[in-house]
Amino acid sequence: MSTRLDTVWDISPHTATKHKILRAYFKAWFSIVGQKFRSVAFIDGFCGPGEYKGGEPGSPIVVIEEAQKALAIPRIRFRGDLSAEFHFIDDDAERIANLNKVLAKISLPNDRIHLNAPLVGKFEQRIPPILAALATRRPEVIPTLVFIDPFGATGYSMQTIETILGMPSAEIFLLLDLDGMDRLLMSGNTANMQHLVSTCGVNEAQFEPIKRESTRSMRLGLLRRLFINQLRQTQVAKRVLPFVIVDGDETLKHDLVFLTIDSLGFLKMKEAMWTADESGEFRFSEADLDGQLQLLLQDHDGRLWEHLITRFQGHTVGGSTVKQFVEQETLYLDKHKRRVLILHESDRIPVEERVKVTHRKRAGTYPSGASITFPRKAEI
């Protein structure tokens, strides 16, 4: 259902933001795993031509640049025998030809970066041999990051997602095109429905209640819930971080979904996401708390407080417990937690609604050993 693009096209604002997140996360991921493991792998399943009309780098160049920059930082103690391998896939031969031209211009002074020949073909057909080759090297653990950014709503399956995440230390950064999925759903075309069934990993009957919804926004929310719930039910992805890109006038753009089994990776992706969010060009919103999109874009502090008071109301808990909850079970970071707790300790809040903190050396801090008492949730 996607429109055929030229070999090289103009970069869109949401793609620029997406690449900003990819750049920030890849740098963090590579810097961590490159110190611990002898081999690491990055797979770009829909790599494109490697550049845009304005000269902006495509995703393959973004990650290569970040790998080169990281390897040049003296304080990061990468393994001396590190081998970082990159795999690029696209089903358009002209795009791959252009990517090869772009790659040929790159100087790779560091022999720890290994670029495999870009492959022409469907992602679903090309990735199994790559994963199989990585698997043959077990018991060696090869941290693997897979970027799935298709040109439309299809091109990957839930089965392939499960296969990737079944590998030790594998993560997925996925673009979920809900608008495209909605067009497939409402087309009435049998082949389109089969694409949706494969993408979401559910049977066709589970789409029927969604099709009966008359509004697009409701259908998008239900499609999001169906996809995310299926991911969680497989229990392969121990951490699922869905978030939504919207532009300045709060128009929904795309869903991004990060899947990992690693709590540190989960935290680092959130940090990357907030780097883009704070640019002011785009803002992020939680995409799956109760299954509905939460467009509380102007009140992140209020949203985080709602999380905290719902979880801890009337209880005294340790600073480490609050930190872990915020970092692993919400969209937010420790810096957001500190700001919210400072606010709710202040005299701007009624006494009966304030947070009380003991066992700390300095006000405005919430160390692991602190005791934090939350008020009861105010009755509405």
C-alpha positions in Angstrom: 0.0 0.0 0.0 3.0 2.3 0.1 3.8 4.7 -2.8 6.8 3.8 -4.9 9.7 6.2 -4.0 12.4 7.4 -6.2 15.9 5.8 -5.7 16.8 8.8 -3.6 14.2 11.1 -2.0 13.9 14.1 0.3 14.2 13.3 4.0 11.0 13.9 6.0 11.0 15.6 9.5 9.9 12.4 11.2 12.7 10.4 9.5 15.2 13.0 10.7 13.9 12.6 14.2 13.9 8.8 14.0 17.5 8.9 12.8 18.4 11.1 15.7 17.1 8.5 18.1 18.9 5.7 16.2 22.1 7.7 16.3 21.9 8.3 20.0 20.9 4.7 20.9 23.4 3.0 18.6 26.2 5.0 20.1 25.2 4.0 23.6 24.6 0.3 22.6 27.8 0.0 20.7 29.9 1.6 23.4 28.5 -0.8 26.0 28.6 -4.1 24.1 31.9 -3.3 22.4 33.7 -3.4 25.8 32.2 -6.7 26.8 31.9 -8.9 23.6 34.2 -9.9 20.9 31.6 -9.7 18.1 28.6 -7.4 17.7 26.1 -7.2 14.8 23.8 -4.5 13.3 21.2 -5.5 10.8 19.3 -2.8 8.8 16.4 -4.6 7.2 15.1 -1.8 5.0 18.3 0.2 4.5 17.4 2.4 1.5 20.0 4.1 -0.7 22.2 5.4 2.1 21.5 9.1 1.5 18.8 11.6 0.8 18.5 14.3 -1.8 19.8 17.0 0.5 22.9 14.9 1.2 21.7 13.8 4.6 23.0 10.3 5.6 20.7 7.3 5.6 20.5 4.8 8.4 23.5 2.7 7.2 25.7 5.8 7.3 24.3 7.0 10.6 25.4 3.8 12.4 28.8 3.5 10.6 29.6 7.1 11.6 28.6 6.5 15.2 30.8 3.4 15.3 33.8 5.2 14.0 33.3 8.1 16.4 32.9 5.8 19.4 36.0 3.8 18.5 38.0 7.0 18.5 37.1 7.9 22.1 40.1 6.9 24.3 38.1 6.6 27.5 35.9 3.8 26.0 37.9 0.7 26.5 36.8 -1.4 23.5 38.0 -5.0 23.3 41.2 -5.2 21.2 39.7 -8.1 19.3 36.3 -6.4 18.7 34.7 -7.2 15.4 31.6 -5.1 14.5 29.7 -6.4 11.5 27.1 -4.5 9.6 24.4 -6.1 7.4 22.2 -4.0 5.0 19.1 -5.3 3.2 16.7 -3.7 0.7 14.4 -5.2 -1.9 15.2 -2.4 -4.5 18.3 -3.1 -6.6 18.7 0.6 -7.5 18.7 1.6 -3.9 21.4 -1.0 -3.1 23.5 0.2 -6.1 23.3 3.7 -4.7 24.2 2.5 -1.2 27.3 0.7 -2.6 28.4 4.0 -4.2 27.9 5.9 -0.9 29.8 3.2 1.1 32.7 3.2 -1.4 33.3 6.9 -0.4 33.7 6.0 3.3 37.1 5.6 4.7 37.3 2.9 7.3 40.6 3.3 9.1 39.6 1.0 11.9 39.7 -2.7 11.0 37.2 -3.5 13.7 34.4 -2.4 11.4 33.3 -5.0 8.9 30.8 -4.1 6.2 29.1 -7.1 4.6 28.0 -6.6 1.0 24.5 -5.1 1.0 21.9 -7.6 -0.1 19.0 -7.1 -2.6 15.9 -9.0 -1.4 13.0 -9.1 0.9 13.8 -8.8 4.6 11.8 -11.9 5.5 13.9 -13.9 3.0 17.3 -12.4 3.6 17.5 -12.2 7.4 17.1 -16.0 8.2 20.5 -16.9 6.7 22.2 -14.0 8.6 20.6 -15.1 11.9 21.6 -18.7 11.2 25.2 -17.7 10.5 25.3 -15.8 13.8 23.8 -18.8 15.6 26.5 -21.2 14.3 29.0 -19.2 16.4 27.4 -20.2 19.7 28.2 -20.5 22.5 29.7 -17.1 21.7 27.1 -14.4 22.5 26.9 -11.8 19.7 24.8 -8.8 20.7 22.6 -8.0 17.7 20.6 -4.8 17.0 18.0 -5.1 14.2 16.5 -1.9 12.7 13.2 -2.6 11.0 12.0 0.5 9.2 9.9 -0.7 6.2 8.5 1.4 3.4 4.9 0.9 4.5 3.0 -1.2 7.0 4.3 -4.7 6.0 7.5 -6.5 5.1 8.2 -8.2 8.4 6.3 -10.8 10.5 5.7 -11.5 14.2 7.4 -14.8 13.7 10.6 -13.2 12.5 10.4 -10.8 15.5 10.2 -13.8 17.8 13.1 -15.5 16.1 15.3 -12.4 16.4 14.5 -11.9 20.1 15.0 -15.6 20.7 18.7 -15.0 20.1 20.9 -14.1 23.1 21.3 -10.3 23.6 19.2 -9.3 20.6 17.2 -6.1 20.3 14.8 -4.6 17.7 14.1 -1.0 16.9 10.9 -1.0 14.8 8.7 1.5 12.9 5.1 0.6 13.3 3.1 2.2 10.5 -0.4 2.2 12.1 -1.9 4.4 9.4 -0.7 2.0 6.7 -2.1 -0.9 8.7 -5.5 0.8 8.9 -5.5 1.2 5.2 -4.8 -2.5 4.7 -7.5 -3.4 7.2 -10.2 -1.2 5.6 -9.3 -2.1 2.0 -11.4 -5.3 2.0 -8.6 -7.1 0.1 -7.9 -10.7 1.2 -4.2 -10.4 0.4 -3.9 -7.3 2.5 -5.6 -9.0 5.4 -3.1 -11.9 5.2 -0.3 -9.3 5.4 -1.8 -8.0 8.6 -2.2 -11.4 10.1 1.4 -12.2 9.4 2.6 -8.8 10.8 0.6 -9.0 14.0 0.8 -12.8 14.5 -2.9 -13.1 15.2 -5.8 -14.7 13.5 -8.1 -12.8 11.1 -11.1 -12.9 13.5 -9.2 -10.6 15.9 -9.4 -7.8 13.4 -13.2 -7.8 13.1 -14.0 -5.7 16.2 -11.4 -3.1 14.9 -13.0 -3.0 11.4 -16.3 -2.2 13.0 -15.0 1.0 14.6 -16.1 4.0 12.5 -13.3 6.4 13.5 -9.8 6.2 12.3 -8.3 7.3 15.7 -10.1 4.5 17.5 -8.9 1.9 15.0 -5.3 3.1 15.3 -5.5 2.7 19.1 -7.0 -0.8 18.8 -4.4 -1.9 16.2 -1.6 -0.6 18.5 -3.1 -2.5 21.4 -3.4 -5.7 19.3 0.2 -5.5 18.1 1.8 -4.6 21.5 -0.3 -7.2 23.4 0.8 -9.9 21.0 4.4 -8.9 21.6 3.9 -9.1 25.3 2.0 -12.4 25.2 4.8 -14.1 23.3 7.0 -13.2 26.4 10.0 -13.1 24.1 10.4 -9.3 24.5 10.9 -8.8 28.2 10.9 -5.1 27.7 8.6 -3.3 25.2 8.9 0.4 24.8 6.2 1.9 22.5 6.1 5.6 21.8 4.5 7.9 19.3 6.0 10.7 17.2 3.7 13.7 16.8 4.5 17.0 15.3 4.0 20.5 16.8 0.3 20.6 16.1 -0.2 17.2 17.8 -0.8 15.3 14.6 0.0 11.6 15.0 2.9 10.5 12.8 4.3 7.1 13.5 4.7 4.6 16.3 8.2 3.5 17.2 8.6 0.3 19.2 11.8 -0.8 20.9 12.1 -4.5 22.0 14.7 -5.9 24.3 15.4 -8.5 27.0 17.9 -6.1 28.6 17.0 -3.6 31.3 20.0 -1.4 30.5 19.1 -1.3 26.8 15.6 -0.3 27.7 17.0 2.6 29.8 19.4 3.7 27.1 16.7 3.8 24.4 14.6 6.0 26.6 17.5 8.3 27.0 17.9 8.4 23.2 14.2 9.1 22.8 14.2 12.0 25.2 17.2 13.5 23.4 15.0 13.8 20.3 12.0 14.8 22.3 13.7 17.8 24.0 14.7 19.2 20.6 11.2 20.8 20.4 10.7 19.6 16.8 8.7 16.6 17.8 7.2 15.4 21.1 6.7 11.9 22.4 3.7 10.4 24.1 3.2 7.1 25.9 1.5 4.7 23.4 0.4 1.9 25.6 -0.5 2.3 29.3 -4.1 1.2 29.2 -4.2 0.4 25.5 -5.2 4.0 24.6 -3.0 6.7 23.3 -2.1 9.2 26.0 -1.7 12.6 24.3 -0.7 14.4 27.5 2.1 16.1 25.7 2.2 19.3 27.7 2.3 17.8 31.2 5.0 15.2 31.5 5.4 16.1 35.2 1.7 15.5 35.8 1.7 12.2 34.0 4.7 10.9 35.9 3.2 12.0 39.2 0.1 10.0 38.2 2.2 6.9 37.7 4.0 7.4 41.1 0.9 8.1 43.2 -1.0 5.2 41.6 1.8 2.8 42.4 3.0 4.0 45.8 0.1 6.0 47.4 0.1 5.7 51.2 3.3 3.7 51.3 6.9 4.4 52.3 9.4 3.0 49.9 13.2 3.2 49.3 14.7 5.6 46.8 16.1 2.6 44.8 12.6 1.2 44.5 11.2 4.5 43.1 14.2 4.8 40.7 13.7 1.3 39.4 10.0 1.8 38.9 10.5 5.0 36.9 13.3 3.7 34.8 11.8 0.3 34.0 8.1 0.7 34.0 7.4 4.2 32.7 8.4 6.4 29.8 10.5 8.6 32.0 14.0 8.9 33.4 15.5 9.5 36.8 15.9 13.3 36.1 12.2 13.5 35.5 11.6 11.7 38.8 13.7 14.1 40.7 11.9 17.1 39.3 8.5 15.7 40.1 9.5 14.8 43.7 11.0 18.2 44.4 7.7 19.8 43.2 5.7 17.5 45.4 7.8 18.3 48.5 7.4 22.0 48.1 5.1 24.3 49.9 3.2 24.9 46.7 1.5 21.6 47.5 -1.1 21.2 50.3 0.5 19.6 53.4 -1.6 16.4 53.2 -0.6 15.9 49.5 3.2 16.3 49.9 5.9 13.7 49.6 7.9 13.2 52.8 11.6 12.1 52.6 13.9 10.9 55.3 17.4 9.3 55.5 19.2 11.6 53.1 21.9 14.2 53.5 20.7 16.9 51.2 17.3 18.2 50.2 16.2 17.7 46.6 18.0 14.4 46.4 16.6 10.9 46.5 19.4 8.4 47.0 18.9 4.7 47.1 18.9 4.6 50.9 16.3 7.4 51.3 12.8 6.6 52.6 10.1 8.3 50.5 6.5 8.4 51.8 3.8 9.1 49.3 0.4 10.6 50.2 -2.8 8.9 49.4 -4.3 9.7 46.1 -6.7 12.7 46.3 -10.3 11.7 45.9 -12.0 13.3 42.8 
